[in-house]
Amino acid sequence: MRAEKLKVIPIAPAPAAEPKEVEQSLYQPRKKIYPRSVKGWFANWRWVMVFLTQAIFYGLPWLNWNGRQAVLFNLEERKFHIFGLIFWPQDFIYLSALLVVSALSLFLFTAIAGRLFCGYACPQTVYTEIFMWIERKIEGDRAARLRRDKEPLSLRKFGLKAAKHASWISVAGWTGFTFVGYFTPIRSLAHQIVATGLGPWQTFWIFFYSFATYGQAGFMREQVCKYMCPYARFQSSMFDKDTLIITYDAERGEPRGARGKKADPKALGLGSCVDCGLCVEVCPTGIDIRNGLQYECIACAACVDTCNQVMTKMGYEKGLVRYTTQFAVNNKLDRRGIWKRVLRVRTLIYVTILLAIIFGVALSLALRTPLKVDVIRDRGMPRMLDDGAIENVYRLQVMNTDERPHHYVIEVSGTKDIGLSSEDEFDVPAATTKAVPARVRVMPEPGQSGSVPIRFTVREEHDAAIAVNEKAVFLIPR
């Protein structure tokens, strides 16, 4: 039987599929966070700081001091009133010192205990806490808000949302009004609002600051901390192995897993973490602290409070998530051992510099003379008098930085036969500036010409401690 040959027919390869274009977003879409309410030791301290900071912010503009607003940054008159102190543009050095003290304090607190300012005193944290409290009171806690946001729009849902936003706008509006009240007398500002007579800049800044508070505390929240705040980016440069940070004890907690309250975790081969996820649900920035320290963590310690509650219910030791240091975790130090390492070289340097600056500023303020004088020579040419004397005209810009009026006397010295040909006494009301003309005459010696250094002395008539000496130049023409 003859074998038949098989004919092989070549098959053309299928055309290669064209690669599909993949569009990749450069921005991560925001996943809305619904923080769960939490109670505990750190939560109580956070609310103490909310009450303290807002009592100061809302209350200071309404305090009176010597018949005026106690704290007022009057830009129009170029005077800053802080209780009994009055600062002028010439006192810019004190603002510089304040900024240096604030920066060093931030470095010190961060080196010791991480982002304490962010978690307890930052305006973004404080107002977000207030807005979330309003949200919970009106809409309910996390589960209720999640359920309601998935429901279709109804009359009840619309009413709750409207009440929440109306409350937010009220708080934001009062905040904007108070902010502007630091720069214009707040009582007159309130009268202007009632009489609908606000100026353009007051109107702009009230609406601007109100809108910023409403938007950032009501909508942006964690995005401000994650993307807008520069401190989140460079905080790690201020940390070291002895900085207190919120830490998950992985050696004790892993492997994590669910179990019954009466179950023995060792028999199940599990650690202390029951993997309930509450530490994530209470976090205002939505991170999982069990993944290690992240730049989004604002050290509010909400995860510490809720984890301690879970540990108590399960009958385990507290502190699975706690404030501790990297050195303490690696070396298993107790609380006493941690605090022994707080006063290290880095923090001692910060404390020394900080105390030195504060002491220097306080001493400068205590010894500050409530009188400032600027001497400006008139641009006109010197005038020759009938008796052969030469006269120069000056303008003395005298600032009385005291809360009471003063009577001053002008004296001039520096060369032979020098004197004043104008009034040598004048009054300056409290906390005001006065321009005083001064005509100085000199009987020149034969052949004397050019510039002669002289000195003005302005002193209080009844208080020798209040006196200022200023240099000037007297011109004698050829």
PEFEN-V905922 format. One record per pair of residues at least 6 apart in sequence whose ideal C-beta (glycine too) atoms are under 7 Angstrom apart, sorted by the first residue. I is the first residue (numbers start at 1). GAP is how many residues later the second one is. Records with the same first field share a line. If there is no record, write none. Layout:
BEGIN
I->GAP, GAP
END
This chain:
BEGIN
30->193
33->189, 253
34->108, 111, 112
35->97, 107, 247, 248, 249
36->105, 106, 245, 246
37->99, 104
38->244, 264, 267, 268
39->266
40->265, 268, 269
41->264
42->259, 262, 263
43->259, 262
45->75
46->74, 83, 254
49->71, 72
50->76, 79, 80
53->68, 73
54->72
57->121
58->120
60->10, 11
61->8, 10, 117, 120, 121, 125
62->124
63->7
64->6
65->18, 19
66->337
68->13
69->12, 116, 117
70->13
71->10, 11, 111
72->9, 110, 113
73->7, 109, 110
74->7
75->108
78->10, 11
79->7, 9, 352
80->7
84->319
85->280
86->315, 345
87->7
88->284, 311, 313
90->282
94->267
97->260, 264
100->257
101->253, 256, 257
104->246, 249, 250
105->249
106->11
107->131, 243
108->239, 242, 243, 246
109->7, 8
110->125, 128
111->127, 132, 235, 236, 239
112->131, 132, 230, 235
113->131
114->125, 129, 130, 131, 185
115->120, 183, 184
116->183
118->7, 113, 180, 181
119->6, 179, 180, 181, 182
124->92, 100, 101
125->173, 175
127->86, 90
128->89, 93, 156
130->41
131->37, 86, 87
134->30, 33, 34
135->29
138->22, 25, 26, 29
139->6, 9, 21, 25
142->139
148->9
151->6
168->46, 50
169->45
172->38, 41, 42
173->37
175->34, 35, 38
176->30, 31, 33, 34, 37
177->29
179->30
180->9, 22, 25, 26
181->8
184->18
189->13
192->6
216->8
221->63
222->62, 63, 64
225->7, 60, 71, 73
226->6, 59, 70
232->63, 64
233->62
235->60
239->6
240->106
241->84, 85, 86
242->83, 85, 99, 102
243->82
244->79, 80, 81
245->48
246->43, 51, 53, 55, 57, 58, 75, 77
247->75, 77, 82
248->41, 42, 72, 73
249->71
252->19, 20, 68
253->18, 19, 20, 67
254->17, 19
255->14, 15, 16
256->14, 15, 17, 19
257->13, 18
258->16, 17
259->6, 9, 11, 15
261->53
265->6, 7
272->39, 44, 48
273->47
274->36, 40
276->34
278->28, 32
279->10, 11, 24, 27, 28, 42
280->6, 8
282->20, 21, 24
283->19, 20
284->16, 18
285->11, 12, 13
287->7, 9, 10
289->8, 14, 32
301->22
303->18
304->17, 18, 19
307->13, 14
308->10
311->6, 7, 9
312->6
324->14
325->13
327->14
328->9, 10
369->97, 99
370->30, 31, 32, 96
371->29, 30, 87, 95, 97
372->27, 29, 96
373->23, 24, 25, 85, 95, 97
374->23
375->19, 21, 81, 95, 97
376->18, 19, 21
377->15, 17, 95, 96
378->15, 16, 17
380->13
382->8, 9, 10, 93, 94, 95
383->8
384->6
385->6, 56
388->55
389->52, 53, 54
390->51, 52, 54, 86
391->30, 48, 49, 50
392->48, 82, 83
393->44, 46
394->44, 46, 78
395->40, 42
396->40, 42, 60, 62
397->36, 38
398->10, 30, 35, 36, 38, 60
399->34
400->6, 28, 29, 30, 31, 32
401->30
402->28
403->27, 28
404->26
405->22, 23, 24, 25
406->22, 54, 60
407->18, 20, 53, 54
408->18, 20, 50, 51, 52, 53
409->15, 16, 50, 52
410->10, 14, 28, 46, 48
411->46
412->6, 7, 8, 28, 42, 44
413->41, 42
414->38, 39, 40, 41
415->27, 37, 39, 59
417->25, 26
418->22, 24, 36
419->22
420->18, 19, 20
421->18, 20
422->15, 16, 17
426->10
428->6
440->34
442->32, 34
444->32
448->28
449->27, 28, 29
450->26
451->22, 23, 24
452->22, 24
453->18, 20
454->18, 20
455->14, 16
456->14, 16
457->10, 12
458->9, 10
459->7, 8
460->6, 7
END
